[in-house]
């Protein structure tokens, strides 16, 4: 499931011109908030799509976590939410 979540999130980012040419492994480690790879609407859309596709609900604490600003971190948090269900 972890791989599926990672591919889903990377796919979301891959649609953005700002990440063209960035290796997927490197993209997964970039702090996309600091790098401004998503605007606020795109960020909310990503969260909603992850919640809908994987049946999870992120808490306020999840979204405030520094982990939530990288793809690797989002994958880890999403997996942890799946284990809670």
Secondary structure, DSSP 8 states (H G I E B T S, - for coil): -HHHHHHHHHHHHHTSGGGTT--HHHHTTS-TTTTT-S-HHHHHHHHHHHHHHHT----HHHHHSGGGGSHHHHHHHHHHHHHH-
